Amino acid sequence: MKSFQEFLTEAPLAEYDPSDVGERKTKTGKPALNKKGERLSSFSSTDRKLVKNPKTQAKLERVFKAFKHDFRLFFADFAGSKKFHEHGELRPDQIAKGEISYDGPDDKMIEYLQKVGLVGENKKLTDKAKKSISIIYTTNIGDAKVGLTPWILLHRMGHSMNRSSKYPAAFTDQFVNNIKFDIYEFLTNNYTPDEDVYKSDKDYDRIEKQKNEFLKYLRSKDYLNDKALAPIFEFFKIFGNFNTAKRTAAYEQGQGKRTKAVVKKDRAFEFLYDSFVSFLWYAQNSRDVWEEEEGKTLPFRFKLGKLPTKIKLNGMSLVLADEYVGEQAEGYYKNMIANGIRGVDKMFDSMEGNIYIM
């Protein structure tokens, strides 16, 4: 059996195929153009350049090299492909019936899946598909639309993986629920009301009760609701090691402008998708987090040995009470990271043989 290290050197991105992007043809074989004489495509000119840039594929290969699974990324660009946007997991019965989008036959998508070798003439998954995790990108639409960089491709992949006929989806069950509970454990067991701010026992007890009430919804494995998302939003503004978290925190502190990267509270779930990407981005560092090596870049903002002694959580001033608690918090921090990447690995194990349409 191959060691995990052998997997790391032998299992890069198995397939990356943007060849159809911007290449629509008329029935006579000429380029399909709009009234302005521009190529018809489900992808913008910026996205077409990004997904066809060899640097995009190279970066994704480096990311996926940290996993033992075969990932296959395709870009479907045909008339009507946009209607499949954010479909999510593709069920075998949908393929067999040729009905994917719930509004009649979807022959073109079936033909595309057959063309790229994921579905056979018998409308069943091929051996290649059964051994892989396949993502079909159909366009790039979002409330805060940004170009399809490697990071955004992985973020969109997370969206598609969280759309499943199974409840809860593996993304929620294996990744999100792990993260939620570990955030709860980390904050409740380490950060307490700041006695320099809350000087009386009455005020201290009031904030401690307020903190516990605010965080308690993270313990539930139920679907994410506003009460569970609120502490997630606050946590990642402080600890999230990705651009949207940093930009959102800066904006709320009056240190930046509202840009596309600033996330509104009612869209806090976007932080979960970016957190997922950060675990992919820093996968090996996350697996090695217990090796006591400081200075590593991790999925959370603070490096080992650098946890903040004071934080502001939903208006509450909290603190690591002393050096002992600081050391304890470091253990919780490492555990949160180790559990996070373990959840990603388990999630991918359960997704082998699935096709996701984004």
Residue, then its C-alpha position, 0 to 999 in steps of 0.5 A: m500500500k502506498s504511504f500518504q507521502e507517496f500519495l502527496t507526490e503522485a496524486p495531483l489534479a487528475e484532470y482540468d479541462p477548460s477547452d470548451v470555454g468560449e468555443r461555441k460553434t454554429k451548426t456550420g462550424k463557425p464561432a457563435l457570436n452575439k450582436k456585438g460580434e463577441r463570442l457567445s459564452s456562459f463565462s465572461s471574458t475575464d473568467r475565460k482568461l482566468v480559467k485558461n491561464p496555465k497558472t490557474q491549473a498549476k495552483l490547483e494542482r499544488v492544492f489538490k496534491a495534498f489529498k489522495h483523491d482524484f479531482r476532475l474539473f470541467f467547464a461546460d460552455f454550451a447554449g443553455s449550460k448556464k441554467f444548471h448553475e449551482h445544481g449541486e450533486l448530480r444523482p444517478d437517476q437524473i442522469a438515467k432519465g436525462e432530467i437534471s434541471y427539472d424543466g424537461p430533457d437535458d440532452k446537452m448536459i448528458e452529451y457533455l458528460q459523455k464527451v468528457g468521459l464521466v457518463g457512458e452511452n448507457k447513461k451510467l457513470t464510467d469507471k473514471a467517474k466512479k473513482s473521482i470527485s468531479i466538478i462541472y462549472t457552468t458559469n460564474i454568478g454571485d451577489a459579489k461576483v469576482g473572477l474565477t481565480p483558483w481560490i474562487l473556483l474552490h469556493r464555488m466548489g464548496h457551494s456545489m458540494n453543499r447542495s445534495s439530496k442527502y441531509p445533511a450534505a457531507f459538506t455540512d455534516q463532516f466539515v461545518n459541524n466539526i468547525k462549529f463545535d470546535i469554535y464553541e469549545f475554543l471560545t467558551n473554554n478559553y476566553t472570559p470577560d475582561e476584568d479590566v473592563y468589567k470590574s464588578d462581579k455583576d458585570y463580569d457575570r452578566i457578560e459571561k452569561q451573555k457570551n454563553e448564550f451567544l455561543k450555545y447555538l454552535r453546539s447544535k448539528d441542525y441546519l445553520n440558522d441566524k443564531a448559529l451563523a452570528p457567532i460564526f460571523e464574529f469568530f471568522k472576523i477575528f480568526g479567519n485567514f482569508n481575504t473576506a474575513k480580514r476585509t470585513a473586519a477592517y471595514e467594520q473597524g472603519q479602516g477600509k471601504r465596502t468592497k466586494a470582499v466585505v461580507k454582510k452578516d446575513r451572508a455569514f455562511e460565505f465565511l464557511y466556504d472560504s474557511f473550507v478553501s483555507f483548509l485546502w490551501y494550507a492542508q499539509n500545515s494543518r495536518d502537521v499542526w501538532e508538531e510544535e513548529e511555530g511560524k506556519t501559515l494556517p487556516f486561521r489567522f494567528k500562527l502558533g504561539k501568537l494567539p491574541t490575549k484580548i478579543k472583541l466578540n459581538g461587542m463583548s471584551l474577552v481575554l485569555a486570563d493568564e499564561y496557563v489559559g494561553e497555553q491551554a488555548e493553544g491546544y484547543y487551537k491546534n485541535m480545531i485545526a487538526n479536526g478541520i482538515r480531518g473533516v475535509d478528508k472524511m468529506f472527500d472520502s464520502m464524495e468519491g464517485n460524485i459529480y457536482i454541477m456548479 
